[in-house]
Amino acid sequence: MHANQDTSTVLDGDCRRLAALLDTEESHYRRLLRLAWRQNSYMKRQDVDRLEVNADEWARRLPEADTCRIARERLVAELGHRVGITVPPGRVSDLLDYVAPATRREVGAAVGRLRATAQRLARQNELNRTLAAFNLDLAREETEIFRRVVLEDPSGRYGDDARTTARGAGGILVKQA
């Protein structure tokens, strides 16, 4: 179903604004994607200091992306209301029947870029979640091995001279623990 020329002309300008909002939202997600890549790298290197700085940056950037997403969803709802249709937040394409072909291509391309970046971000976040879970499991396992081998087994204890001792816990690892 195509709208008349008046509706198309009115929506063309607003849909160009929508394309600009989509591009801005996509740039925020690209920035978050770079932070997610860094997070992965820092977790692999167990660089806690940089992980903390990265998490602070993520916390600062995420509200900007959310604000842009909310503005886009509101504009889509407003434009849908203007032409008499209900458009779900993620279905920008429903509006494209009401615009000129050039605007349709522009908005469609912006939607495609946003969708691709959002998918890459979701995939990277899932990889990071899996890596974080692995690191936590590894730390638990190493802690348990250390407890059993060093703290509970007298033959596994070392003195300050790096020789085994039967007199109890000692050495740098035990003191640090």
C-alpha positions, 0 to 999 in steps of 0.5 A, spaced: 500 500 500 502 506 497 500 513 500 499 519 496 504 524 494 503 529 499 504 523 505 510 521 501 513 528 501 512 530 508 515 523 510 521 524 506 524 529 510 522 526 516 525 519 514 532 523 512 532 525 519 530 518 521 536 515 517 541 520 520 538 518 527 540 511 525 547 513 523 548 516 529 545 510 533 550 505 529 556 510 530 554 509 538 554 501 537 560 501 533 564 505 539 561 500 544 563 494 539 570 497 540 570 497 547 567 490 547 573 488 543 578 491 548 574 488 554 576 481 550 583 483 549 584 485 557 580 479 559 585 475 555 591 478 558 588 479 565 589 486 565 584 488 571 586 496 571 585 497 563 578 492 564 576 497 569 577 503 565 574 500 559 568 498 564 567 506 566 568 508 558 562 503 557 558 505 562 559 512 560 557 510 552 551 506 553 546 511 556 548 515 549 546 509 545 540 508 549 538 515 548 539 515 541 535 508 540 529 511 544 529 518 540 529 513 533 523 509 536 519 515 538 520 518 531 518 511 528 512 511 532 510 518 531 511 517 523 507 511 523 501 515 527 502 520 522 500 515 516 495 511 520 499 505 522 502 502 528 510 501 527 513 496 532 520 499 534 524 495 530 520 495 524 522 501 520 521 498 514 514 499 515 514 506 513 518 505 507 512 504 503 510 512 504 517 515 502 520 516 495 525 510 492 531 515 494 529 516 501 527 508 501 534 506 499 537 511 504 533 509 510 534 502 508 542 502 507 542 506 514 537 500 517 542 495 514 548 498 517 545 499 524 543 491 524 549 489 522 553 493 527 548 491 533 549 483 531 556 484 531 556 487 538 551 482 540 556 476 538 562 480 541 558 481 548 556 473 548 564 471 547 566 476 552 561 473 557 563 466 555 570 468 556 569 471 563 565 465 565 571 461 563 576 465 567 572 465 573 572 457 573 579 457 572 580 462 578 576 457 582 579 451 580 586 454 581 584 456 588 582 449 589 588 446 587 592 451 591 588 450 597 589 442 596 596 442 594 599 447 598 595 449 604 592 442 606 598 438 604 604 438 608 609 436 603 606 441 598 609 447 603 615 451 602 619 455 606 623 461 605 629 457 602 624 454 597 625 447 600 619 443 602 617 443 609 613 439 614 612 445 619 606 448 616 604 454 611 610 458 609 613 462 603 611 467 598 604 464 595 601 463 602 603 469 605 600 473 599 594 469 599 
